[in-house]
Amino acid sequence: MLAGTIWFTYTSFYFASAYNQLTRLPPDDFDEKSLDIAQIYDNTAQGFDDETDTIEYWWGIRKLRQKLVMQAKGHVLESAAGTGRNINYYDRSKIKTLLMADMSKGMLDICREKWAETHEKEIKAGRVRFWVGDLERPDVEEHIYPEISGKKLDDRFDTIVQSMGLCSTKDPEGLLRNLGKLVKDDGRILLLEHGKSHYDWLNRLLDQSALQHANRHGCWWNRDIGDIVQRSGLEIVKLKRHDLGTTWWVELKKKDEVKKPLTMAELRLRRKEQQMNKQWWEIWK
């Protein structure tokens, strides 16, 4: 009971403060893509963890991060890795390689420092890598695969993890489509995001404060995550919402391609190829 009261009080104070400070809608002609998101995060990187810790503690985000990230296995890509807020939650016994990617060098430098403090050997061995770059770029596949142990990751990633990334990208649907290109056919994309709520009153508040919040934090916290996911072309495996609907847990995979029935000409060609590939003693089988 006490915990619930504290959570409600903190939540009410948080949104009341936001409402009092940030109460105007963005101009109709404002272009979200005009913000230099990477620069904003470079400027705020040093104080990012201190500012975020309290909010994530009271909203239960840490536990959600842990549950989500522990599912990662195989060759793993973390998109929007930031300062490395997920690094303690990976089950290293299930990870072959891990690539931490972010468009902000300032944020990723802190992530690298955290890894080096406790698992420097993994960095030196090439098991954990860091890549500063834009995962939205159309030629992302040509740039994302690093050399790990002398081999190219041509078979793509088994798991892609992203937490609080769709809010801070210029083209969220495009980013998800690119992540779909980078994951294996049987792989998973694990997302923990924040965006629109279940409730109209809260969505109005998020809309009214969105521009100022983005200018300060590089984050558009009023995006419709469900709509973005639907338009990405990926298949939803699991979707849950927390914190009045503003925190989104989403698991995605590539859509299974529907195989078209073969035409008669294609069937005849296939039979001919199969016959030609038979060994001489199989002719009478």
ZICOR-V977860 format. One record per residue. N is the residue number from 1. RES is the residue in three letters. PHI is phi in radians with two decimals (none if undefined). D_LAST is the distance of its C-alpha to the last C-alpha in Angstrom with 1 decimal. Layout:
N_RES_PHI_D_LAST ; N_RES_PHI_D_LAST
This chain:
1_MET_none_75.3 ; 2_LEU_-1.10_77.1 ; 3_ALA_-1.08_73.9 ; 4_GLY_-1.13_73.3 ; 5_THR_-1.13_76.8 ; 6_ILE_-1.10_76.6 ; 7_TRP_-1.07_73.3 ; 8_PHE_-1.13_74.8 ; 9_THR_-1.09_78.0 ; 10_TYR_-1.12_76.2 ; 11_THR_-1.09_73.9 ; 12_SER_-1.09_76.8 ; 13_PHE_-1.10_78.8 ; 14_TYR_-1.06_76.0 ; 15_PHE_-1.31_75.4 ; 16_ALA_-1.13_79.1 ; 17_SER_-1.11_79.8 ; 18_ALA_-1.07_77.1 ; 19_TYR_-1.17_78.5 ; 20_ASN_-1.17_82.1 ; 21_GLN_-1.58_81.2 ; 22_LEU_-2.29_78.5 ; 23_THR_-2.31_79.1 ; 24_ARG_-2.34_78.3 ; 25_LEU_-1.32_75.2 ; 26_PRO_-1.09_73.8 ; 27_PRO_-1.01_75.1 ; 28_ASP_-1.04_72.9 ; 29_ASP_-1.65_72.3 ; 30_PHE_-1.28_71.4 ; 31_ASP_-1.81_68.2 ; 32_GLU_-1.02_66.5 ; 33_LYS_-1.26_64.8 ; 34_SER_-1.35_68.3 ; 35_LEU_-1.30_68.6 ; 36_ASP_-1.54_67.8 ; 37_ILE_-1.09_65.9 ; 38_ALA_-1.05_65.2 ; 39_GLN_-1.16_68.9 ; 40_ILE_-1.05_69.9 ; 41_TYR_-1.25_67.7 ; 42_ASP_-1.05_68.9 ; 43_ASN_-1.27_72.5 ; 44_THR_-1.84_71.9 ; 45_ALA_-1.01_69.5 ; 46_GLN_-1.09_72.1 ; 47_GLY_-1.78_73.3 ; 48_PHE_-1.10_70.0 ; 49_ASP_-1.12_69.2 ; 50_ASP_-1.06_72.7 ; 51_GLU_-1.29_72.8 ; 52_THR_-1.56_69.4 ; 53_ASP_-0.97_69.6 ; 54_THR_-1.11_72.0 ; 55_ILE_-1.06_70.3 ; 56_GLU_-1.20_66.8 ; 57_TYR_-1.14_68.4 ; 58_TRP_-1.25_70.0 ; 59_TRP_-1.58_67.1 ; 60_GLY_1.28_64.6 ; 61_ILE_-1.20_62.6 ; 62_ARG_-1.03_62.2 ; 63_LYS_-1.14_60.4 ; 64_LEU_-1.15_58.1 ; 65_ARG_-0.99_57.4 ; 66_GLN_-1.04_56.6 ; 67_LYS_-1.10_54.2 ; 68_LEU_-1.23_52.3 ; 69_VAL_-1.21_52.2 ; 70_MET_-1.12_51.0 ; 71_GLN_-1.37_47.7 ; 72_ALA_-1.10_47.0 ; 73_LYS_-2.68_44.3 ; 74_GLY_1.28_42.4 ; 75_HIS_-1.43_43.5 ; 76_VAL_-2.08_46.4 ; 77_LEU_-2.01_48.6 ; 78_GLU_-1.85_51.9 ; 79_SER_-1.52_53.2 ; 80_ALA_0.96_57.0 ; 81_ALA_-1.14_57.4 ; 82_GLY_1.02_61.2 ; 83_THR_-1.50_63.3 ; 84_GLY_1.46_60.5 ; 85_ARG_-1.26_61.4 ; 86_ASN_-1.79_57.9 ; 87_ILE_-1.11_57.6 ; 88_ASN_-1.39_58.7 ; 89_TYR_-1.78_56.1 ; 90_TYR_-1.26_52.9 ; 91_ASP_-1.49_51.1 ; 92_ARG_-1.13_50.7 ; 93_SER_-1.22_48.2 ; 94_LYS_-1.80_45.7 ; 95_ILE_-1.76_46.6 ; 96_LYS_-1.49_44.9 ; 97_THR_-2.48_47.0 ; 98_LEU_-2.40_49.6 ; 99_LEU_-1.96_50.9 ; 100_MET_-1.69_54.2 ; 101_ALA_-2.14_54.9 ; 102_ASP_-2.79_58.0 ; 103_MET_-1.46_60.0 ; 104_SER_-1.77_63.3 ; 105_LYS_-1.14_64.0 ; 106_GLY_-1.06_66.9 ; 107_MET_-1.20_64.8 ; 108_LEU_-1.23_61.9 ; 109_ASP_-1.08_64.5 ; 110_ILE_-1.18_65.6 ; 111_CYS_-1.02_62.1 ; 112_ARG_-1.10_61.6 ; 113_GLU_-1.08_64.9 ; 114_LYS_-1.10_63.8 ; 115_TRP_-1.08_60.6 ; 116_ALA_-1.12_62.5 ; 117_GLU_-1.13_65.0 ; 118_THR_-2.10_62.5 ; 119_HIS_-2.43_59.2 ; 120_GLU_-1.09_60.1 ; 121_LYS_-1.07_57.5 ; 122_GLU_-1.15_54.7 ; 123_ILE_-1.24_56.2 ; 124_LYS_-1.11_56.7 ; 125_ALA_-1.39_53.1 ; 126_GLY_1.43_51.8 ; 127_ARG_-1.29_50.3 ; 128_VAL_-2.07_52.7 ; 129_ARG_-2.20_53.5 ; 130_PHE_-2.29_55.9 ; 131_TRP_-2.35_55.6 ; 132_VAL_-1.59_58.4 ; 133_GLY_-3.12_57.0 ; 134_ASP_-1.80_56.2 ; 135_LEU_-1.30_52.9 ; 136_GLU_-1.45_53.6 ; 137_ARG_-1.05_53.3 ; 138_PRO_-1.10_50.6 ; 139_ASP_-1.76_49.3 ; 140_VAL_-1.00_49.3 ; 141_GLU_-1.12_45.8 ; 142_GLU_-1.37_47.2 ; 143_HIS_-2.05_50.0 ; 144_ILE_-1.45_49.0 ; 145_TYR_-1.41_46.5 ; 146_PRO_-1.48_48.6 ; 147_GLU_-1.38_47.6 ; 148_ILE_-2.20_47.1 ; 149_SER_0.94_46.6 ; 150_GLY_1.38_45.7 ; 151_LYS_-2.14_42.7 ; 152_LYS_-1.48_42.5 ; 153_LEU_-1.44_41.7 ; 154_ASP_-1.20_39.2 ; 155_ASP_-1.52_37.2 ; 156_ARG_1.17_40.3 ; 157_PHE_-1.78_42.1 ; 158_ASP_-1.31_40.9 ; 159_THR_-2.40_44.2 ; 160_ILE_-2.09_47.1 ; 161_VAL_-1.94_50.4 ; 162_GLN_-2.59_53.4 ; 163_SER_-2.18_56.7 ; 164_MET_0.96_59.4 ; 165_GLY_-1.93_57.9 ; 166_LEU_-1.19_57.5 ; 167_CYS_-1.32_61.2 ; 168_SER_-2.10_61.9 ; 169_THR_-2.22_59.6 ; 170_LYS_-1.29_60.5 ; 171_ASP_-2.34_57.1 ; 172_PRO_-1.07_55.6 ; 173_GLU_-1.15_52.8 ; 174_GLY_-1.11_51.9 ; 175_LEU_-1.08_52.0 ; 176_LEU_-1.11_49.6 ; 177_ARG_-1.10_47.2 ; 178_ASN_-1.17_47.4 ; 179_LEU_-1.09_46.8 ; 180_GLY_-1.12_43.7 ; 181_LYS_-1.24_42.5 ; 182_LEU_-1.55_43.3 ; 183_VAL_-1.62_41.5 ; 184_LYS_-1.14_37.9 ; 185_ASP_-1.04_35.6 ; 186_ASP_-1.83_35.8 ; 187_GLY_-1.48_39.4 ; 188_ARG_-2.30_42.7 ; 189_ILE_-1.93_46.0 ; 190_LEU_-1.92_48.9 ; 191_LEU_-2.10_52.2 ; 192_LEU_-2.22_55.6 ; 193_GLU_-2.27_57.9 ; 194_HIS_-2.23_61.2 ; 195_GLY_-3.02_62.2 ; 196_LYS_-1.03_63.4 ; 197_SER_-1.68_64.5 ; 198_HIS_-1.25_64.0 ; 199_TYR_-1.92_67.7 ; 200_ASP_-1.11_69.4 ; 201_TRP_-1.09_72.6 ; 202_LEU_-1.30_70.8 ; 203_ASN_-1.11_68.8 ; 204_ARG_-1.10_72.1 ; 205_LEU_-1.12_73.5 ; 206_LEU_-1.10_70.4 ; 207_ASP_-1.11_70.7 ; 208_GLN_-1.15_74.4 ; 209_SER_-1.81_74.1 ; 210_ALA_-1.10_70.8 ; 211_LEU_-1.13_72.4 ; 212_GLN_-1.14_74.9 ; 213_HIS_-1.13_72.3 ; 214_ALA_-1.17_69.9 ; 215_ASN_-1.08_72.7 ; 216_ARG_-1.50_73.5 ; 217_HIS_-1.99_70.1 ; 218_GLY_1.26_67.6 ; 219_CYS_-2.30_65.9 ; 220_TRP_-1.65_65.6 ; 221_TRP_-1.51_65.7 ; 222_ASN_-1.94_65.5 ; 223_ARG_-1.34_62.0 ; 224_ASP_-1.53_59.7 ; 225_ILE_-1.09_56.8 ; 226_GLY_-1.06_54.8 ; 227_ASP_-1.16_55.1 ; 228_ILE_-1.07_54.2 ; 229_VAL_-1.11_51.1 ; 230_GLN_-1.05_50.0 ; 231_ARG_-1.47_50.5 ; 232_SER_-1.34_48.6 ; 233_GLY_1.49_45.1 ; 234_LEU_-1.61_44.1 ; 235_GLU_-1.67_43.0 ; 236_ILE_-1.42_45.5 ; 237_VAL_-1.58_44.2 ; 238_LYS_-2.70_47.7 ; 239_LEU_-2.53_51.2 ; 240_LYS_-2.33_54.4 ; 241_ARG_-2.25_58.0 ; 242_HIS_-2.32_61.1 ; 243_ASP_0.94_64.8 ; 244_LEU_1.08_65.7 ; 245_GLY_1.54_62.4 ; 246_THR_-1.47_63.2 ; 247_THR_-1.78_60.7 ; 248_TRP_-1.97_57.1 ; 249_TRP_-1.82_54.2 ; 250_VAL_-2.32_51.0 ; 251_GLU_-2.05_47.4 ; 252_LEU_-2.20_45.0 ; 253_LYS_-2.57_41.5 ; 254_LYS_-1.18_39.6 ; 255_LYS_-1.25_38.6 ; 256_ASP_-1.20_34.9 ; 257_GLU_-1.28_33.7 ; 258_VAL_-1.42_32.5 ; 259_LYS_-1.38_29.2 ; 260_LYS_-1.33_29.4 ; 261_PRO_-1.11_26.6 ; 262_LEU_-1.22_24.6 ; 263_THR_-1.32_25.7 ; 264_MET_-1.07_23.6 ; 265_ALA_-1.12_24.0 ; 266_GLU_-1.18_22.9 ; 267_LEU_-1.13_19.8 ; 268_ARG_-1.11_18.9 ; 269_LEU_-1.12_19.7 ; 270_ARG_-1.13_17.7 ; 271_ARG_-1.09_14.5 ; 272_LYS_-1.12_15.5 ; 273_GLU_-1.13_16.1 ; 274_GLN_-1.11_12.9 ; 275_GLN_-1.14_11.1 ; 276_MET_-1.19_13.9 ; 277_ASN_-1.50_13.5 ; 278_LYS_-1.26_10.0 ; 279_GLN_-1.28_10.5 ; 280_TRP_-1.05_10.2 ; 281_TRP_-1.40_8.0 ; 282_GLU_-1.56_5.2 ; 283_ILE_-1.05_5.6 ; 284_TRP_-1.57_3.8 ; 285_LYS_-1.36_0.0
